[in-house]
């Protein structure tokens, strides 16, 4: 299994391009299930999660053609609306095929994703919504089995804000009979990107980006070409990496408009951030100031940036209080950061991080995608060598991480 060896202490400097967003790409690829016509996506990131999704779609009978950063999907021969456990267990976002499959085929059999490192992550809201739209849903032998003749428009209210839940129900509603209203909808930019693509495919969706989304069902959708939005979490991760190393970087092909809460905290920490139309530059101060934060659904501070900010606070001046309100078990990076010399105390969903003057390199273990990113950030500022094990998590969500960090001057190497 590959590991990542980082020799810390180099301030990041230079310019790199940000890739297409993983969390936009995954639902968008599933949207191609809604039509017989080809749908082409550009700016598709080369990530293991994207590869898993394409494999999942291919075994359902979808034709997949991939060239450079574009993917064309044609679901005219869709004949097997099943998502098997072997694929779903490696990627929870596989549940995103459920809504489109029921809407298009009148049937879907999707393995329950099960728990994952950051918490239980049930899919009850996805099931509740489809049931309210008239599907008969049974959970049997570890699979969600949904059947219907045609979904019916309905007024849906999710008990909590769920991103993939909103996306699944929005896609399902596009081919339903009548109007669907999703209340308490997720407002994430990736939901908006998906809605824009659906509209380009002929769907009648309005309100995406607010907490009430309205969808007038249509009989069929058609093909389109859609450019995937930039990855705001990849953007935020490199900004944090530059901030902790006292660096000065420019990220192109991205936009600060999706990152207000994160940029606000970086500025509170003492960084100078310059926003252009499709680029962001960051210049770090000699020492960062600790910043407290609380994760919440968009537009508040994203849970997917919590781990990276814990690494940042580990070496900042002062004490930060972090509250994680989305996932119950998302502090597994803390014990690894402590192995590098960080002073972190966890009490329930609260972490108290007292900044230390320096971290020392050590061998650490990546436990999930964003936890891994926080260990990379810590390794970049730690003195000496940090060896990160199990970096397959990083390959799921960061395109060419080693090369991009290398281009910014970091001393990073993949080792067997
Ligand atoms: C998405 C993102 C993930 C991010 C998360 C929160 C994708 C592919 N993944 O995950 O990177 O960390 O949003 O911003 O976009 N919940 C339920 N029942 C449900 C659905 C959710 O109880 O049916 C709970 C979850 O356990 C969690 C909270 O709701 O506590 C939010 O989860 P949700 O927004 O659904 O996360 P994902 O869509 O899986």
Boltz pocket constraint, residues with backbone or C-beta under 6 A from the ligand:
constraints:
  - pocket:
      binder: B
      contacts: [[A, 22], [A, 23], [A, 26], [A, 92], [A, 93], [A, 119], [A, 120], [A, 121], [A, 122], [A, 123], [A, 124], [A, 125], [A, 126], [A, 127], [A, 160], [A, 161], [A, 162], [A, 163], [A, 164], [A, 165], [A, 190], [A, 303], [A, 304], [A, 325], [A, 326], [A, 327], [A, 328]]
      max_distance: 6.0
